[in-house]
């Protein structure tokens, strides 16, 4: 495989991540309303660990990946920071300030990824790649910055929600960088790198461990609230069995396929470019909203989507 083909498939994997997370976001929204944020987040990671474990066994003949202790350290940190802490912060921000505002803050994640990649691995972007990143991030931000009545939230939650969304953006970028280092980039010869599937399994395993104290705290808090006669902070709707099904579907498309593809992307292109191509879910949601849910899409959103797609085109043109 030529270097051009190598980078092409890295960019394609990043776009695949956006497709997977578009589907997962719809499933997790439905699951979160039925199960609660902490339970849904833990369930999706546990399902992903099982799926990744079985897949690794089928592909390699082993249940446990063969990797160095240093690789385990970096991948464990990646799972804890990017998936346990980062995603929990983002899902809580959804509740505090809504999906639109949270995702608007999350558009900064590729910029953090570029910064972290430069600091840790010396990755730099040529001028045209910078233009592609800015166009893509700007287009996505333009799409999701449009206000509507459903975005109204109590003022008291605004600062906490924005802060949590910033934490989510930083943790997502840091998690992707740590996973790339964990595979061996920057310190191991290429023939000793851990493959993305095995790295995803290690990363997700430690993310599941990281979710344990979060879930225990959630259970403790809910029991204490019920004992004190305090109603839940957010009323759940729908059945728990339906919530579990939605969590299963979201886990397949998100933490299983989506995270796996994100490591393939970061393995083949720079962290900043990989994170940029992984961030198109808000744009990909537009046709679902328009044709599936019959919602009216504004000219502003259409323009933002076109700019984002053009930015991705620039990245492909510059990197292959």
Secondary structure, DSSP 4 states (H G I P E B T S, - for coil): --HHHHHHHHHHHHHHHHHHHHHHHHHHHHHHHHH-HHHHHHHHHHHHHHHHHHHHHHHHS-SS----HHHHHHHHHHIIIIIIIHHHHHHHHHHHHHHHHHHHHHTTHHHHHHHHHHHHH-----HHHHHHHHHHHHHHHHHHT---GGG---GGGHHHHHHHHHHHHHHHHHHHHHHHHHHTTTTS-GGGPPPHHHHHHHHHHHHHHHHHHHHHHHHHHHHHHHHTTPPPSS---S-HHHHHHHHHHHHIIIIIHHHHHHHHHHHHS-HHHHHHHTT-HHHHHHHIIIIIS-PPPPHHHHHHHHHHHHHHHHHHHHH-
